[in-house]
Amino acid sequence: MTSHEFMGVLRGAKTTDECKAAHGKEGECNADAACVWCACSAVPSGCFAVDDAAKLPAAVFTCDKKEEAPVVQVASQESVDKFNNYVRLGAKSTDECKATWGKEGECNADADCVWCACSAVPSGCFAVVDAAKLPSAIFKCDTKEEAPVVPEASPEAVEKFDKYVNLFGAKTTDECKAAHGKEGECNTDAACVWCACSAVPSGCFAVDDAAKLPSAIFKCDTK
């Protein structure tokens, strides 16, 4: 998936009509990943869907900049699992391998250990680092796969990626209340939901907090 396609998923494919209806101010428009504010001297400035804004004539409209979400390369689950099997803090010693495992199969299942057969002395379970030093003319050690290389995203890419993901789920209830005073605009923010209450003022809550409110008192809209 390209970064543009990823942004489309995050934005939720709003139309310009939806952007205009939800946001009448520049700041709140640009805070919505699906929308962007475009200024114009010929017609009223307004909040447009990002895709529509890209098609407006630049000689007439000046639209604010929206960053593209960076592409963060993700390793396959198989690679991660295999990598985790090899990465161990405090690798076992040969004494620990021998004390823990007495059979070939269970020894080799431990990433820190490997089974080495020998006709001169009893075969046994050795630490991988020690097994590599044994004389090959005497010991026949089983083969352990090399740990796969797991690509790692740069800190900058991860930080920017988190910035976009956090648009949808990282707000607190205080932030939701401060940003949205009306039901419609509250519910257009994926991080927030409007909850009605007869005992206290209705308001805009963080989605996680709304799920914890007593249903007998609060009636929260469905997301």
ChimeraX attribute file (.defattr): number of C-alpha atoms within 10 A of each C-alpha:
attribute: neighborCount
match mode: 1-to-1
recipient: residues
	/A:1	7
	/A:2	11
	/A:3	14
	/A:4	13
	/A:5	12
	/A:6	15
	/A:7	21
	/A:8	16
	/A:9	11
	/A:10	18
	/A:11	19
	/A:12	11
	/A:13	16
	/A:14	17
	/A:15	16
	/A:16	20
	/A:17	11
	/A:18	16
	/A:19	23
	/A:20	18
	/A:21	12
	/A:22	21
	/A:23	23
	/A:24	14
	/A:25	13
	/A:26	16
	/A:27	12
	/A:28	17
	/A:29	22
	/A:30	20
	/A:31	16
	/A:32	22
	/A:33	22
	/A:34	25
	/A:35	28
	/A:36	29
	/A:37	29
	/A:38	23
	/A:39	16
	/A:40	15
	/A:41	9
	/A:42	8
	/A:43	9
	/A:44	8
	/A:45	17
	/A:46	19
	/A:47	29
	/A:48	26
	/A:49	24
	/A:50	27
	/A:51	16
	/A:52	12
	/A:53	20
	/A:54	12
	/A:55	9
	/A:56	14
	/A:57	9
	/A:58	11
	/A:59	7
	/A:60	13
	/A:61	18
	/A:62	16
	/A:63	20
	/A:64	13
	/A:65	11
	/A:66	14
	/A:67	10
	/A:68	15
	/A:69	20
	/A:70	19
	/A:71	16
	/A:72	16
	/A:73	13
	/A:74	11
	/A:75	14
	/A:76	10
	/A:77	9
	/A:78	10
	/A:79	15
	/A:80	16
	/A:81	12
	/A:82	17
	/A:83	16
	/A:84	13
	/A:85	14
	/A:86	17
	/A:87	12
	/A:88	11
	/A:89	6
	/A:90	7
	/A:91	16
	/A:92	19
	/A:93	16
	/A:94	20
	/A:95	11
	/A:96	15
	/A:97	22
	/A:98	19
	/A:99	10
	/A:100	15
	/A:101	20
	/A:102	14
	/A:103	13
	/A:104	16
	/A:105	12
	/A:106	14
	/A:107	22
	/A:108	20
	/A:109	14
	/A:110	18
	/A:111	20
	/A:112	24
	/A:113	27
	/A:114	30
	/A:115	29
	/A:116	23
	/A:117	17
	/A:118	15
	/A:119	9
	/A:120	8
	/A:121	9
	/A:122	8
	/A:123	17
	/A:124	19
	/A:125	29
	/A:126	26
	/A:127	23
	/A:128	24
	/A:129	15
	/A:130	12
	/A:131	20
	/A:132	12
	/A:133	8
	/A:134	14
	/A:135	9
	/A:136	11
	/A:137	7
	/A:138	13
	/A:139	17
	/A:140	16
	/A:141	20
	/A:142	13
	/A:143	11
	/A:144	15
	/A:145	9
	/A:146	9
	/A:147	15
	/A:148	14
	/A:149	11
	/A:150	14
	/A:151	13
	/A:152	12
	/A:153	14
	/A:154	10
	/A:155	9
	/A:156	11
	/A:157	16
	/A:158	15
	/A:159	13
	/A:160	17
	/A:161	17
	/A:162	14
	/A:163	13
	/A:164	18
	/A:165	14
	/A:166	12
	/A:167	17
	/A:168	17
	/A:169	14
	/A:170	17
	/A:171	18
	/A:172	16
	/A:173	20
	/A:174	11
	/A:175	15
	/A:176	21
	/A:177	18
	/A:178	10
	/A:179	16
	/A:180	21
	/A:181	14
	/A:182	14
	/A:183	16
	/A:184	14
	/A:185	19
	/A:186	23
	/A:187	21
	/A:188	19
	/A:189	23
	/A:190	19
	/A:191	23
	/A:192	29
	/A:193	30
	/A:194	29
	/A:195	24
	/A:196	17
	/A:197	15
	/A:198	9
	/A:199	8
	/A:200	9
	/A:201	8
	/A:202	17
	/A:203	19
	/A:204	28
	/A:205	26
	/A:206	24
	/A:207	26
	/A:208	16
	/A:209	12
	/A:210	20
	/A:211	12
	/A:212	8
	/A:213	14
	/A:214	9
	/A:215	12
	/A:216	7
	/A:217	13
	/A:218	17
	/A:219	16
	/A:220	20
	/A:221	12
	/A:222	9
	/A:223	11
